[in-house]
């Protein structure tokens, strides 16, 4: 008997989510799942949508045009089921994160100092010695990101923001602003299966999958961590950076070096495609 088609329309969280959904035998026995990556604007053919039995999607507004959720939902068969799933995002560990294009993992505070045109040593020294909590309202910035995330959560019956708000002080929940760790990814998968009427697998099966995004742990400013009392992000904490270990200080030095050398591909720089410190 052929399987029903499940379409998973999601960002980078889609692949580790599918790994977890596949831990449920009833789900994997019933559905053949095709993942379409939304942030690269991968098209979803009308013929594929017409054969869909289950549509799992992260909400996209009308600015996405043909890929807007409302548009895709309108092309599904009347018999198809659909479920809006979480698109988890949290700036709390990196309150000065900037989504400005042209460089990966931007920090507005560090960019501000780089733009002064000082030497790499002076730039890094000023940034590392500035009192972040005095210069910025960190409490307000964290409150803002939680508020923004609650707005995103309104689109899905899968609730997760309370889990972030309750636990982010005690353990690191994200590797980057949009790369949630095991706790959140496992929670999302379990709640999706529950909403679909499947039995949630033994948590040990999810745990065995490990970190959904192990290749890059964005370093946390230890001054921000000290302000909030996080003991998992001190000055000596080493982070996994594409196969290497780095402290926050070394990461900052790499960031400054790449920016001042006009290297836009910071990921490639960190991966060793360029000469690094």
Buried (B, 14 or more C-beta within 10 A) or exposed (E): EEEBBBBBBBBBBBBBBBBBBBBBEEBBEBBEBBBBBBBEEEEBEEEBBEEBBBBBBBBBEEEBEEBBBEBBBEBBEEEBBBBBBBBBBBBBBBBBBBEEEEBBBBBBBBBEBBEEEBEBEEBBBBBBEBEBBEEBEBEEBBEBBBEBBBEBBEBBEBEBBEBBBEEBBEEBBBBBBBBBBBBBBBBBBBBBBEEBEBEBBEEEBBEEBEBBBEEBBBBBBBBBBBBBEBEEBEEEBEBBBBEEEBBBBBBBBBBBBBBBEEBEEBBBBBBEEBEBE
